[in-house]
Amino acid sequence: MEPSTISSGTGTGQTSPAAPGQTIPKAGQAIPNLRDRIPKLEPRRRRQEPANPIPVPETPALPPRPDLSSLEFRTPVRRILLRKDHELFLASSTYNLILSFVFSLSESVADTPISAVKDSDLSESVRTILRILDDTEALCRESPPDDQGGSRFGNKTFRLFLDKVKQRGAQWHSSFSGGKLPEAAVAEASAYLNQSFGNRTRIDYGSGHELNFMMWLLCLYQLSVLDKFDFKALVLRVFARYLEVMRLIQMTYYLEPAGSHGVWGLDDYQFLPFLFGASQLLHHHFITPRAIHQELTLEEFGHDYLYLGQVAFVNSTKTVKGLRWHSPMLDDISSAKNWEKIEGGMRRMFVSEVLKKLPVMQHFLFGSLVPAAEGMSEPDPNALGNEEDEEEGGEVEVFDDNDGKRHVHQPTGWGDCCGIKVPSSLAAAEEMRKRGQVESLRRIPFD
C-alpha cells in the first residue's frame, strides 16, 4: 500500500507524505478550523500587592498646650525602666502627644520643597534655632578630632564638643522670648537638646537621639516659643539644618551607629528624613519612588527634598556602589507604586521601630513638658546616674521578644545589640578620602 499524501499547496500538483497520526481530509471534506482547537490567549493579569494588615497610624489631634503656671519644671529623667513601663507609655497621652507632633510636622510639608520656605517666612524663634545650630557647627569645627591612627570607632574629642554644647545651653535659651523663660524650664528643655547630638560615653548616634531633637522642639512648642504656623519651617529649614550639622558631626568624630541593623536597616543613623521626605513628594508629578536610583535626579533635587538628599548622603558614605548592595531595604521600598504607600509605611515604621522599640525608648527622658504616665517606675539616682554620662557595661538583661527572637541588652545600650561596638560606615568613607581613594567605590562583579 502506498503512503498517504497531501497536497503541498504549491499549485504544482506535487504531494507530500502525511505526518504520523495526521488525519487527511477526504476529497470534498472541509479542512477543520484550527482556531477552534487552539486555546484562547488572554492577557496576564497583574498580581495584586498583598494588603498590609497593619493600618497606617493616623495623626491624633494636637492637645492644648499646658498651663505653665501649673507645671513644676524639672530635669527630665528616664522612667522606662521595666517592660511594664514601656507598655504604660504606649497607652499614655504622652505617646499620643509625640505622634501628634511628629505627624503634624510631616503633614505640614506635604507636596512642599525646601525652597518654598523663604527667609521672610521665618519667625524670630525659628531664626534663633537656626543660629543655635550655626553655633553648634562652629563648636564642632573648633574641636577637631584627635588622630587615632585610622580607627573607625568613635573619636573621644566628641566628648569635648558635647561639653561645649552643654555649657552654651543657658545662653542659647536666654535668646528665646527675650530671656523670659523660667530658669527651670530652660534646664528641662536643654536636656533634650544636649541628647540630640549623640551619647557622650558611647560616642554613638541613632534614631533615639534624633527623637530627642524633636522633643526639644516639642518643649519649645509647649512653652509657646513656637507655634503651629512654624511647623513647615521647623521641618524644611530647622530639621534640614540639623541634618547638615549632624552629618558634619558624624563624619568629624566617626560616631558609631546606635543599634545598627547593618545593610538590613533603613539607615544607620536617621529615620525622620524618610518620613518627612516622603510627605514632601506625596503627589509629585514626575519624581517617582524609583527616582532614587537616578544619580542626576538625586543631584538636581536632593537639596530640595529630604528623602532624596538622605539617599544621596547614604550613597556617598558607602564603599560599595549600588543601593541594592549597601541599602537593600531602601532599594525594596523604591518599588512601591507611589509616595503615598511609602509615606504610610514610614508612619508604621516610626511607631514600630522607634516608639515601640524598648531598646530605644528605655533611654527616653520625661519631665513636666513631656510627662511620664502614672504608674511608671521612679528613677533611682544612685543606680542610674546621668543618662549622658552613664558608664558602659552593667547588668545584662536576656529576654525573648514576641517573635521568639533572643535579645541580650545592657541597661546602657541604645540598640538591639547593646554594648557591642559597631564601627562607623562614615569612618570607612572618610578614611578612603584621606588616602585619595574617593573614586575607588567597588562594584559587585555581577552588578
C-alpha positions in Angstrom: 0.0 0.0 0.0 1.3 3.4 -0.9 1.7 6.0 1.9 -1.0 8.7 2.2 -0.1 12.0 0.8 -1.4 15.6 1.0 -1.1 18.4 -1.4 1.8 20.8 -0.7 -0.4 23.7 -1.7 2.2 24.9 -4.2 -0.1 24.5 -7.1 2.3 22.1 -8.9 0.2 19.0 -8.1 3.0 17.6 -6.0 2.1 15.7 -2.9 4.0 15.1 0.4 3.7 12.4 3.0 1.3 13.0 5.9 2.8 13.4 9.3 2.4 10.4 11.7 -1.1 10.4 13.3 -2.3 13.2 11.0 -5.8 12.7 9.5 -6.1 13.6 5.9 -9.4 15.0 4.9 -11.1 13.2 2.1 -11.8 14.8 -1.2 -14.6 17.3 -0.8 -14.3 17.4 3.0 -13.7 20.8 4.7 -10.4 21.5 6.4 -11.0 21.9 10.2 -10.8 25.4 11.7 -7.8 25.3 13.9 -8.8 28.5 15.7 -11.4 26.5 17.5 -8.8 24.0 18.7 -6.1 26.4 20.0 -6.7 27.7 23.5 -7.7 31.4 23.6 -4.8 33.6 24.8 -5.7 36.0 27.5 -3.5 38.9 28.8 -1.9 38.1 32.1 -3.5 40.0 34.9 -1.2 42.0 37.2 -0.9 40.3 40.5 -2.3 42.5 43.3 0.1 43.6 46.0 -0.5 41.9 49.4 -2.5 44.1 51.7 -0.7 45.2 54.8 -2.7 44.1 57.8 -1.3 46.9 60.0 -3.3 50.1 59.4 -1.5 53.4 58.7 -1.3 55.3 62.0 -3.4 58.4 62.0 -2.5 61.8 63.3 -4.0 62.4 66.8 -5.3 65.9 67.4 -2.7 68.1 68.9 -3.7 68.7 72.5 -3.9 72.2 74.0 -0.6 73.5 75.5 -0.3 73.1 79.2 -0.8 75.9 81.7 2.8 76.8 82.5 1.8 78.3 85.9 0.6 74.8 87.0 3.8 73.0 85.9 6.7 72.1 88.2 9.7 72.2 85.8 12.4 69.6 86.5 15.3 68.0 84.8 14.0 65.1 82.6 14.9 61.6 83.7 14.4 58.1 82.4 11.2 56.4 83.5 11.0 53.4 81.2 13.0 51.0 83.4 10.9 47.9 83.0 8.8 46.4 80.2 5.6 47.4 82.0 6.8 51.0 82.0 7.0 50.8 78.2 3.5 49.4 78.0 2.2 52.2 80.1 3.9 54.7 77.9 2.4 53.3 74.7 -1.1 53.6 76.3 -0.5 57.2 77.6 -1.4 60.7 76.5 2.3 61.4 76.1 2.5 58.8 73.4 -0.3 60.4 71.5 1.3 63.8 72.0 4.5 62.6 70.4 2.6 61.0 67.5 0.6 64.2 67.0 3.6 66.5 67.0 5.7 64.4 64.6 2.9 63.5 62.2 1.6 67.1 62.2 5.1 68.3 61.3 5.1 65.7 58.5 1.7 66.7 57.2 2.7 70.4 57.2 5.2 69.8 54.4 3.1 67.7 52.1 4.0 68.4 48.5 6.3 71.2 49.6 10.0 71.6 48.5 12.6 73.1 50.9 12.9 76.1 48.6 9.3 77.0 49.1 10.1 78.4 52.6 11.7 81.8 52.2 13.7 83.7 54.8 10.9 86.2 55.1 8.6 83.4 56.2 10.7 82.6 59.3 9.5 83.7 62.8 12.1 85.1 65.2 12.0 81.9 67.2 12.9 79.8 64.1 15.7 82.2 63.3 17.0 81.8 66.8 17.0 78.0 66.5 18.9 78.3 63.2 21.5 80.5 65.0 21.9 77.8 67.7 22.5 75.2 65.0 25.1 77.5 63.4 26.8 77.9 66.7 26.8 74.1 67.2 28.5 73.7 63.8 31.1 76.3 64.8 31.8 74.4 68.1 32.3 71.2 66.1 34.8 72.9 63.8 36.6 74.4 66.8 37.1 71.0 68.3 39.0 68.9 65.7 39.3 65.2 66.4 42.4 63.6 67.7 44.5 61.4 65.4 43.5 57.9 66.2 45.6 56.1 63.6 42.8 55.2 61.1 40.5 53.7 63.7 36.9 53.6 62.5 35.4 53.8 66.0 34.2 57.0 67.7 36.7 59.7 68.4 36.9 60.8 72.1 37.2 64.5 71.2 33.4 64.2 70.7 33.0 64.4 74.4 34.8 67.8 74.5 32.4 69.0 71.8 29.4 67.9 73.8 30.7 69.6 76.9 30.9 72.9 75.0 27.3 72.4 73.7 26.1 71.9 77.3 27.9 75.0 78.5 26.1 77.1 75.9 22.6 75.8 76.7 21.6 78.6 79.1 22.9 81.3 76.8 21.1 79.9 73.8 17.8 79.6 75.5 18.0 83.0 77.0 17.6 84.4 73.5 14.1 83.0 73.2 11.2 85.3 74.2 13.6 88.0 75.3 15.1 85.8 78.1 11.7 85.4 79.8 11.8 81.6 80.0 12.0 80.4 83.6 15.4 79.0 84.5 13.9 75.6 85.4 12.2 75.5 82.1 15.5 76.2 80.3 17.1 73.3 82.2 14.3 71.0 81.2 14.4 71.9 77.5 18.2 71.9 77.4 18.3 68.2 78.4 16.7 67.2 75.2 19.0 69.4 73.1 22.1 68.0 74.8 20.9 64.5 74.0 20.1 65.2 70.3 23.8 65.2 69.1 24.7 61.7 70.4 25.8 59.9 73.5 28.9 61.2 75.3 30.1 57.9 76.7 29.4 55.5 73.8 30.2 58.2 71.1 27.3 56.9 69.1 24.2 58.3 67.4 20.9 56.9 66.3 17.1 57.5 65.8 16.7 57.9 69.6 19.0 60.9 69.6 17.1 62.3 66.5 13.9 61.9 68.5 15.4 64.0 71.3 15.8 66.8 68.8 12.1 66.5 68.0 11.3 66.6 71.8 13.4 69.8 72.2 11.2 71.4 69.5 8.1 70.0 71.3 9.2 71.5 74.5 9.6 74.9 72.8 6.1 74.5 71.4 4.8 73.6 74.8 6.5 76.7 76.2 4.7 78.8 73.5 8.1 79.7 72.0 7.0 78.0 68.8 3.5 78.0 67.2 1.7 75.9 64.6 2.5 78.3 61.8 6.2 77.5 62.4 5.7 73.8 61.6 6.6 73.9 57.9 9.8 75.9 58.7 10.7 73.6 61.5 10.9 70.7 59.0 12.2 72.4 55.9 14.6 74.8 57.5 15.3 73.7 61.1 15.4 70.0 60.7 17.1 70.2 57.3 19.8 72.3 59.0 20.0 69.9 61.9 20.7 67.1 59.4 23.6 69.1 57.9 25.1 69.7 61.3 24.7 66.0 62.3 26.4 64.9 59.1 29.4 67.1 59.9 29.5 65.8 63.5 29.2 62.1 62.4 32.0 62.5 59.9 34.2 64.5 62.2 34.0 62.2 65.2 33.2 58.9 63.5 30.1 58.5 65.5 29.2 54.8 65.8 25.6 53.8 64.8 23.4 53.2 67.9 21.9 49.8 67.3 22.8 49.4 63.7 21.0 46.7 61.7 23.7 46.8 59.0 22.5 46.7 55.4 19.1 45.5 56.6 18.3 48.8 58.3 16.7 51.7 56.7 19.7 53.9 57.7 22.4 53.7 60.2 21.6 57.0 61.8 18.5 58.8 60.7 14.8 58.0 60.3 12.8 61.1 60.1 14.2 62.4 56.7 12.4 59.5 55.1 9.1 60.2 56.8 9.2 64.0 56.2 10.7 63.4 52.7 8.0 61.0 51.6 5.4 63.6 52.6 7.2 66.2 50.6 7.0 64.0 47.5 3.5 62.8 48.2 1.9 63.8 44.9 4.9 64.8 42.8 4.1 64.7 39.1 7.4 63.3 37.8 9.7 62.2 40.7 8.7 58.6 41.4 10.0 56.3 44.1 12.3 54.6 41.6 14.0 58.0 41.0 16.3 57.3 44.0 18.3 55.1 41.6 18.9 58.1 39.2 22.1 60.0 40.1 21.1 63.0 38.1 17.8 63.2 40.0 19.5 63.0 43.3 22.0 65.6 42.3 19.4 68.0 40.9 16.6 67.7 43.6 18.5 66.3 46.6 18.8 69.8 48.1 15.0 70.4 47.9 13.7 67.0 49.1 14.9 65.4 52.3 14.3 61.8 51.1 16.4 62.3 48.0 19.1 64.2 50.0 19.4 61.5 52.6 19.7 58.8 49.9 22.4 60.8 48.2 24.2 61.1 51.5 24.0 57.4 52.2 25.4 56.7 48.8 28.3 59.0 49.5 29.3 57.2 52.7 29.4 53.6 51.3 32.4 51.8 49.9 30.3 49.6 47.7 28.3 51.1 44.8 24.6 50.4 44.4 21.6 50.7 46.8 20.7 47.1 46.4 24.1 46.1 47.9 24.6 48.5 50.7 20.9 49.5 51.4 18.6 46.7 50.2 15.7 48.0 52.3 15.7 51.4 50.6 16.0 49.5 47.3 13.0 47.4 48.1 10.9 50.4 49.1 11.7 52.1 45.8 9.5 49.5 44.0 6.3 50.9 45.7 3.7 52.3 43.3 3.6 55.8 44.7 4.8 58.0 47.5 1.5 57.6 49.4 2.4 54.0 50.1 5.9 54.9 51.2 4.6 57.7 53.5 2.2 55.3 55.1 4.9 52.7 55.5 7.2 55.3 57.2 4.4 56.2 59.7 4.2 52.5 60.5 8.0 52.3 60.9 8.1 55.3 63.2 5.7 53.6 65.5 7.2 50.1 65.3 10.9 50.9 65.0 11.2 53.9 67.3 8.3 54.4 69.8 7.6 50.7 70.2 11.3 49.6 70.4 12.2 49.1 74.1 16.0 49.4 73.4 15.4 52.9 72.0 12.7 54.1 74.4 14.4 52.9 77.6 16.6 56.0 77.2 13.7 58.4 76.6 13.5 61.3 79.1 10.4 62.5 80.9 9.8 65.8 82.6 6.9 68.2 83.0 6.6 69.3 79.4 6.8 65.6 78.2 5.3 63.9 81.2 5.6 60.2 82.2 2.4 58.1 82.6 1.0 57.4 86.0 2.4 54.2 87.5 5.7 54.3 85.6 8.8 53.4 87.7 10.5 56.2 89.6 14.3 56.6 88.8 16.9 55.5 91.3 19.5 58.3 91.1 22.1 56.1 92.9 21.7 53.3 90.4 21.2 55.1 87.1 23.3 58.3 87.3 23.1 60.7 84.4 22.0 59.5 81.0 24.6 61.4 79.1 27.4 60.3 81.5 26.4 56.7 82.1 29.2 54.1 82.2 29.5 51.3 79.8 28.7 47.8 81.0 26.3 46.8 83.8 23.8 44.1 84.4 22.7 42.3 81.3 19.1 41.5 80.6 18.3 38.5 78.4 14.8 38.0 77.1 12.8 36.7 74.1 10.5 39.1 72.2 7.1 38.4 70.8 8.6 36.8 67.6 10.8 34.4 69.7 14.0 36.3 68.9 16.5 36.3 71.8 17.8 39.7 72.9 20.8 40.4 75.1 20.6 44.0 76.4 22.7 46.0 78.7 21.0 48.8 80.6 23.3 51.3 79.0 22.7 50.4 75.3 20.6 52.0 72.7 20.3 49.3 70.1 19.3 45.7 69.6 22.9 44.7 70.2 23.5 46.7 73.4 27.1 47.0 74.5 28.5 45.8 71.1 30.5 48.5 69.4 29.8 48.9 65.7 32.4 50.7 63.6 31.1 53.7 61.6 30.5 53.3 57.9 31.1 57.1 57.7 34.6 56.4 59.0 35.3 54.0 56.2 34.4 56.5 53.6 36.3 59.3 55.3 39.5 57.1 55.6 39.2 56.4 51.9 39.1 60.1 51.2 42.1 60.8 53.3 44.0 58.2 51.2 42.8 59.7 48.0 40.6 56.8 47.1 37.4 58.7 46.5 36.8 57.2 43.1 37.5 53.6 44.2 34.0 52.6 45.1 33.8 48.9 44.5 31.2 47.5 42.1 29.9 44.0 42.7 31.3 41.9 39.7 27.8 40.8 38.6 26.2 44.1 39.1 
